[in-house]
Amino acid sequence: MPGTTPSEREEWRRGRAEAAAAHAAAAERARAAEGAEARRLLAAFTAELRRRGVPAVALRARVGGGRARTPLRGWYLRADESLAVTEDGAFHVLAVAGGLRARLLGVHPPASGPPLQLGRGARDGESVELAELLRRRLADLAGEPGTGGACADG
């Protein structure tokens, strides 16, 4: 450990703690900025869907080996219906814990902080930028020619 006296060691520890706190604060600012940008993208996406007259649908969640009703309305973001944005622009992961009771009574998946990169750290081809996913999904939902009717989102 740097320093030879107890006061030098204490000063070194204090400096390391301050550096760690500064690093954590910077990481939190970056996460907040990423979340704000992702929410902006989702708000623009939902506004554009409304402008184009694309109706929201009742969203269902994955529960165990089946599906369950939710009180949510919005648009699925992935073809596998694992992610969605609600009419108010909130991002939802539609995979929840539960069993038969949840499937019968329904579930309420909470909104979560949207990432700018979906599937970060996943295998090649499984990660996609939120902006790109929204662009593809908008084209698909709006029925633009050449989209094939299903969102190929990786």
C-alpha positions in Angstrom: 0.0 0.0 0.0 1.4 3.5 -0.8 2.7 5.5 2.0 4.6 4.4 5.0 2.9 6.2 7.9 -0.7 5.7 9.1 -1.7 9.2 8.0 -0.3 8.5 4.5 -2.2 5.3 4.2 -5.4 7.0 5.4 -4.9 9.7 2.8 -4.4 7.1 0.1 -7.6 5.3 1.2 -9.5 8.6 1.3 -8.3 9.4 -2.3 -9.4 6.0 -3.5 -12.8 6.4 -1.9 -13.2 9.8 -3.5 -12.2 8.4 -6.9 -14.6 5.5 -6.6 -17.5 7.9 -5.6 -16.7 10.2 -8.6 -16.6 7.2 -10.9 -20.0 6.0 -9.6 -21.5 9.4 -10.0 -20.2 9.7 -13.6 -21.7 6.2 -14.3 -25.1 7.3 -12.8 -25.1 10.5 -14.9 -24.4 8.4 -18.1 -27.3 6.0 -17.2 -29.6 8.9 -16.6 -28.6 10.5 -19.9 -29.1 7.2 -21.7 -32.5 6.8 -20.1 -33.6 10.3 -21.1 -32.5 9.7 -24.7 -34.3 6.4 -24.8 -37.5 7.9 -23.4 -37.3 10.7 -26.0 -37.0 8.0 -28.8 -40.0 6.1 -27.4 -42.1 9.3 -27.1 -41.3 10.2 -30.7 -42.1 6.6 -31.8 -45.5 6.6 -30.0 -46.3 10.1 -31.4 -45.5 8.9 -34.9 -47.7 5.8 -34.5 -50.6 8.0 -33.4 -50.0 10.4 -36.3 -50.1 7.5 -38.7 -53.3 6.1 -37.1 -51.7 2.8 -36.0 -54.0 1.5 -33.2 -52.6 0.4 -29.8 -53.4 -3.2 -28.9 -54.0 -5.0 -25.6 -50.6 -6.2 -24.5 -50.1 -9.7 -23.1 -47.1 -10.9 -21.0 -45.2 -14.2 -20.9 -45.8 -16.0 -17.7 -44.2 -19.4 -17.2 -45.0 -21.4 -20.3 -48.0 -19.3 -21.4 -49.4 -15.8 -21.8 -51.3 -13.6 -19.4 -53.5 -10.5 -19.8 -52.3 -7.2 -18.7 -54.1 -3.9 -18.2 -51.6 -2.3 -20.7 -52.3 -1.1 -24.2 -49.6 -0.2 -26.6 -47.3 -1.6 -29.3 -45.0 -4.6 -29.2 -41.4 -3.7 -30.1 -40.1 -7.2 -30.9 -41.7 -9.8 -33.1 -41.6 -12.3 -30.1 -43.7 -9.8 -28.1 -41.2 -9.7 -25.3 -40.9 -5.9 -25.2 -43.5 -3.2 -25.6 -44.1 0.5 -25.3 -47.4 1.7 -23.8 -49.6 4.5 -25.1 -48.0 6.8 -22.5 -44.5 6.0 -23.8 -43.5 3.7 -21.0 -41.1 0.8 -21.8 -42.2 -2.7 -20.5 -40.4 -6.0 -20.5 -43.3 -8.5 -20.9 -41.8 -11.5 -19.2 -43.0 -11.9 -15.6 -42.8 -14.5 -12.9 -45.9 -16.4 -12.1 -47.8 -19.5 -12.7 -51.4 -20.7 -13.4 -52.9 -18.1 -11.1 -51.1 -15.2 -12.9 -52.2 -16.7 -16.2 -55.8 -16.8 -15.1 -56.0 -13.5 -13.2 -53.6 -11.5 -15.4 -50.4 -9.6 -14.5 -49.2 -6.0 -14.4 -45.6 -5.8 -15.6 -44.0 -2.6 -14.3 -42.5 0.0 -16.5 -38.7 -0.2 -16.6 -35.9 2.1 -17.7 -35.5 1.8 -21.4 -31.9 1.1 -22.7 -30.4 2.6 -25.8 -29.0 -0.8 -26.7 -31.3 -3.8 -26.3 -29.6 -7.1 -25.7 -26.3 -5.5 -24.7 -23.8 -8.3 -24.0 -25.9 -10.8 -25.9 -24.5 -13.0 -28.7 -23.8 -11.5 -32.1 -26.9 -10.6 -33.9 -29.1 -10.5 -30.7 -28.2 -6.9 -29.8 -29.9 -4.0 -31.5 -29.9 -0.2 -31.0 -33.2 1.1 -29.8 -33.4 3.7 -32.5 -32.9 1.0 -35.2 -35.4 -1.3 -33.6 -38.0 1.5 -33.5 -37.3 2.4 -37.1 -37.9 -1.2 -38.2 -40.9 -1.6 -36.0 -42.5 1.7 -37.2 -42.1 0.6 -40.8 -43.6 -2.8 -39.9 -46.6 -1.4 -37.9 -47.3 1.3 -40.5 -47.4 -1.4 -43.2 -44.6 0.2 -45.4 -43.8 -1.8 -48.5 -41.0 -4.3 -48.3 -41.2 -4.9 -44.5 -42.7 -8.3 -44.9 -45.3 -7.9 -42.1 -43.1 -9.0 -39.3 -40.4 -7.2 -37.4 -37.1 -8.9 -37.9 -35.4 -7.3 -34.9 -32.6 -9.6 -34.1 
